[in-house]
Amino acid sequence: MCDHCGCEKNEHFQVHPDPGAGHPPQESHAHAHDAHDSHDSHDSHDSHDSHDSHHAHDAHEAHDAHEAGGGWHAHTAAGGSVSWHRHGGQGAQPVLDANQREAERNRGYFRARGILALNLVSSPGAGKTTLLQATLERLHARVGCAVVVGDLETQADAEALRPSGVPVVQITTGTVCHLDARMVAAAVDTLPKDGVQLLFIENVGNLVCPASFDLGEAHRIVLLAATEGENKPLKYPPIFHGARAVLISKTDLAAPAGFDLARARQAIAQVAPAAEILELSARTGEGLDAWLAFLERLLASADP
């Protein structure tokens, strides 16, 4: 948890909107209040209007809230990138409580707009971006997709995904080793308001802290690469708990890496018995049809 690693003590992240998505840069700057002020001031989790207004208050209210010592401070740079700074420290539980309230707002927003949001989590290098490239290539012609990508620095993953033609927003988190619901809300506010059916949230590569932060997603999808070792679910169980699916990725490397697929499945079943397990390789295409069929089942479900 971040109370131990210290990443929450100097929070600063940037949202880099897709320059091709047609979203105008946000005007001037606004403050997003902390949970004690902002969440109580809006009526509905399910109203997209309350979600939108939650992030942009007028300058006088924002200034007062910031001077009182709470919340976030946002600046918009040329080109539309938005930098967010959080001032002051909080203990672990208040941070998690505030995040959960924001996550419920996100969840209501997604439901109101008919968006299926998936939180993709894994170790660094497990193949999330490569999987998304292959997925979007096959899916975006018939399903309205969008992507929010999280990394500590660079826009490399967003740049890799933008040739797919779907809106992609990059969040650079600075020192923070996970995405949180506030970051996702700020990023989603830059996406087109209509036409998105499936939102992929590519979390920061990390098997620890993302487990503690609900983003408002409908489902968590965990990637376990064949290059990592079969016992990873047993060593990092919280990230696998509650997963809707676990994708064993890079299966083309299983044999040379000495990865035992049967043992990996046993480990996953032990810590995430309800998770669907899929084996795939984005590089060779093995298993992608089953993955796409899984996504379409989720989209077709009555309550994604």
C-alpha positions in Angstrom: 0.0 0.0 0.0 1.2 3.5 -0.7 1.4 4.4 2.9 4.6 2.3 2.9 6.1 3.2 -0.5 5.4 6.9 0.0 4.1 7.7 -3.5 1.0 9.5 -2.2 3.0 12.1 -0.3 3.8 14.3 -3.3 1.0 13.7 -5.7 1.3 15.3 -9.1 -0.1 14.0 -12.4 -0.7 15.2 -15.9 -3.5 14.4 -18.3 -2.5 14.5 -22.0 -5.7 14.5 -24.2 -5.7 12.9 -27.6 -4.9 15.7 -30.0 -7.1 14.1 -32.6 -10.1 13.6 -30.5 -11.5 17.1 -31.1 -11.7 18.0 -27.4 -11.0 21.7 -26.8 -8.4 22.5 -24.1 -9.8 23.1 -20.7 -10.0 26.8 -19.9 -7.7 28.5 -17.3 -7.4 26.3 -14.3 -9.7 24.7 -11.7 -9.4 23.1 -8.4 -10.9 19.7 -7.6 -11.9 19.8 -3.9 -11.1 17.0 -1.6 -13.8 14.4 -0.7 -15.2 16.3 2.3 -16.3 19.2 0.2 -16.8 18.1 -3.3 -18.6 14.8 -3.0 -21.3 16.2 -0.7 -22.0 19.0 -3.0 -23.5 16.9 -5.9 -26.6 14.9 -5.9 -26.3 11.9 -8.2 -23.6 9.3 -8.9 -25.4 8.4 -12.1 -25.8 11.9 -13.6 -23.1 12.8 -16.2 -23.8 16.4 -15.5 -22.8 16.0 -11.8 -19.7 14.2 -13.0 -18.7 16.9 -15.3 -19.4 19.8 -12.9 -17.4 18.0 -10.2 -14.2 18.7 -12.0 -14.6 22.4 -13.0 -15.8 24.8 -10.4 -15.6 28.6 -10.8 -12.3 30.3 -9.9 -13.6 31.9 -6.7 -14.8 28.6 -5.2 -11.7 26.8 -6.4 -9.4 29.4 -4.9 -11.1 29.4 -1.6 -10.9 25.6 -1.4 -7.2 25.6 -2.3 -6.3 28.3 0.2 -8.1 26.2 2.9 -5.5 23.6 2.4 -7.4 20.8 0.7 -7.8 19.2 -2.6 -6.2 19.4 -6.0 -4.8 22.2 -8.0 -4.9 22.0 -11.8 -3.1 24.0 -14.5 -3.8 23.7 -18.3 -0.7 24.1 -20.5 -0.6 24.9 -24.2 -1.9 22.0 -26.3 -4.5 21.0 -23.6 -2.3 19.0 -21.2 -3.6 19.4 -17.7 -1.2 19.1 -14.7 -2.8 18.2 -11.3 -1.1 18.8 -8.0 -2.3 17.7 -4.6 -1.1 19.7 -1.6 -0.9 18.4 1.9 -0.6 14.8 3.2 -3.3 12.3 4.2 -3.2 9.0 6.0 -3.8 5.8 4.0 -7.5 5.3 5.1 -8.7 8.8 4.3 -7.1 8.5 0.9 -8.8 5.2 0.2 -12.1 6.5 1.5 -12.0 9.5 -0.8 -10.9 7.4 -3.7 -13.8 5.0 -3.2 -16.3 7.9 -3.3 -14.8 9.2 -6.5 -14.8 5.6 -7.9 -18.5 5.4 -7.3 -19.0 8.7 -9.2 -17.1 7.2 -12.1 -19.1 4.0 -12.0 -22.3 6.0 -12.1 -21.1 8.1 -15.0 -20.1 5.0 -17.0 -23.4 3.3 -16.3 -25.3 6.4 -17.3 -23.5 6.6 -20.6 -23.5 2.9 -21.3 -19.7 2.6 -21.1 -18.1 -0.7 -20.1 -14.9 0.2 -18.3 -12.2 -2.4 -17.8 -9.1 -1.9 -15.6 -6.1 -3.7 -17.0 -3.4 -4.4 -14.4 -0.2 -6.3 -14.5 3.5 -6.1 -13.8 5.6 -3.8 -16.1 6.2 -5.5 -19.4 3.4 -8.1 -19.2 2.1 -6.9 -22.6 -0.9 -4.6 -21.9 -0.1 -2.1 -24.6 0.6 -4.8 -27.2 -2.6 -6.6 -26.3 -4.5 -3.3 -26.7 -3.0 -2.7 -30.1 -4.1 -6.1 -31.3 -7.5 -5.7 -29.7 -8.3 -2.3 -31.1 -7.1 -3.4 -34.6 -9.8 -6.1 -34.6 -12.5 -4.5 -32.5 -12.8 -0.7 -33.1 -14.5 -1.0 -36.5 -17.6 -2.4 -34.8 -17.3 -1.2 -31.2 -16.8 2.4 -30.0 -13.6 2.1 -28.0 -11.4 4.6 -26.0 -8.3 4.1 -23.9 -6.9 5.8 -20.8 -3.2 4.9 -20.2 -1.2 5.4 -17.0 2.6 5.6 -16.7 5.0 7.5 -14.4 6.5 9.3 -17.4 6.4 9.6 -21.2 3.5 9.4 -23.6 5.0 6.3 -25.4 2.1 4.0 -24.8 -0.5 6.5 -25.9 1.5 7.2 -29.0 1.7 3.5 -29.8 -2.1 3.2 -29.5 -3.2 6.3 -31.4 -2.7 4.8 -34.9 -5.6 2.6 -34.1 -7.9 5.6 -34.6 -9.6 5.4 -31.2 -9.3 8.3 -28.6 -6.4 7.7 -26.3 -5.6 9.8 -23.2 -2.3 9.5 -21.4 -1.9 10.1 -17.7 1.6 10.6 -16.4 1.5 10.1 -12.7 5.0 11.4 -11.7 5.9 9.6 -8.5 2.6 7.8 -8.1 2.7 4.0 -8.8 -0.9 3.6 -9.6 -3.9 5.3 -11.1 -6.7 6.4 -8.8 -10.3 7.4 -9.5 -9.6 11.1 -9.5 -7.0 10.7 -12.3 -9.4 8.6 -14.3 -12.2 11.1 -13.9 -9.9 13.9 -15.1 -8.8 11.9 -18.1 -12.4 10.8 -19.0 -13.5 14.4 -19.0 -11.3 14.9 -22.1 -12.8 12.0 -24.1 -15.7 12.4 -26.5 -19.0 12.5 -24.7 -20.7 10.2 -27.1 -19.9 7.0 -29.0 -17.7 5.3 -26.4 -19.0 1.8 -25.5 -15.8 0.2 -24.3 -13.2 2.0 -22.2 -9.9 0.3 -21.5 -7.9 1.7 -18.6 -4.3 0.6 -18.8 -3.0 1.0 -15.3 0.5 1.7 -14.2 2.6 -1.5 -14.3 2.5 -2.6 -10.7 1.1 -5.6 -8.8 0.8 -3.9 -5.4 -0.8 -0.5 -5.1 -3.3 -0.7 -7.9 -5.0 -3.5 -6.0 -6.1 -0.9 -3.4 -7.6 1.7 -5.7 -11.0 1.2 -7.3 -11.3 3.3 -10.4 -15.0 2.9 -11.0 -14.4 0.1 -13.5 -16.9 -2.6 -14.2 -14.2 -5.3 -14.1 -10.6 -5.8 -13.3 -8.6 -7.7 -15.9 -5.2 -9.0 -14.8 -2.4 -10.0 -17.1 0.2 -12.6 -16.1 3.0 -13.0 -18.6 4.5 -16.4 -19.3 7.9 -14.7 -18.6 7.0 -13.9 -15.0 6.7 -17.3 -13.3 3.7 -19.5 -12.4 3.6 -18.5 -8.7 3.0 -14.8 -9.2 -0.7 -15.0 -8.2 0.3 -16.7 -4.9 2.9 -14.0 -4.2 0.6 -11.0 -5.0 -2.9 -12.3 -4.3 -4.7 -9.0 -3.7 -4.3 -7.9 -7.3 -5.9 -11.2 -8.5 -8.7 -11.2 -5.9 -11.9 -10.2 -7.6 -10.5 -10.3 -11.1 -13.1 -10.9 -13.8 -10.5 -12.5 -15.9 -6.8 -13.4 -15.8 -5.0 -13.3 -19.1 -1.9 -15.5 -19.4 -0.1 -13.4 -21.9 3.0 -14.1 -24.1 2.2 -17.8 -24.4 4.5 -18.0 -27.4 7.3 -17.6 -24.8 6.0 -20.2 -22.3 8.1 -23.1 -23.6 11.5 -21.2 -23.8 10.8 -19.6 -20.5 10.0 -22.9 -18.9 6.5 -21.6 -17.9 4.1 -24.3 -16.7 0.7 -23.3 -17.9 -1.1 -25.9 -15.7 0.7 -24.7 -12.6 -0.2 -21.1 -13.4 -3.9 -22.0 -13.8 -3.8 -23.8 -10.5 -2.3 -20.7 -8.8 -4.9 -18.4 -10.4 -7.7 -20.7 -9.3 -6.4 -20.7 -5.8 -6.5 -16.9 -5.3 -9.2 -16.0 -7.9 -11.6 -18.9 -8.2 -14.2 -16.9 -10.0 -11.9 -15.5 -12.7 -12.1 -16.6 -16.2 -8.6 -17.7 -17.4 -7.6 -17.0 -21.0 -4.3 -17.9 -22.7 -3.1 -15.7 -25.5 -0.2 -14.2 -27.4 -0.8 -10.7 -28.9 2.3 -11.2 -31.1 1.2 -14.5 -32.8 -2.6 -14.0 -32.4 -3.1 -17.1 -30.5 -6.1 -16.8 -28.2 -7.2 -13.4 -29.4 -10.5 -14.8 -30.8 -11.4 -16.1 -27.4 -10.4 -12.7 -25.8 -12.6 -10.8 -28.3 -15.5 -13.2 -27.7 -15.1 -12.6 -24.0 -15.2 -8.8 -24.5 -18.3 -9.1 -26.6 -20.0 -11.2 -24.0 -19.4 -8.5 -21.4 -20.7 -5.8 -23.7 -23.8 -7.9 -24.4 -24.6 -8.5 -20.7 -27.5 -6.7 -19.2 -25.4 -5.1 -16.4 -21.7 -4.9 -17.5 
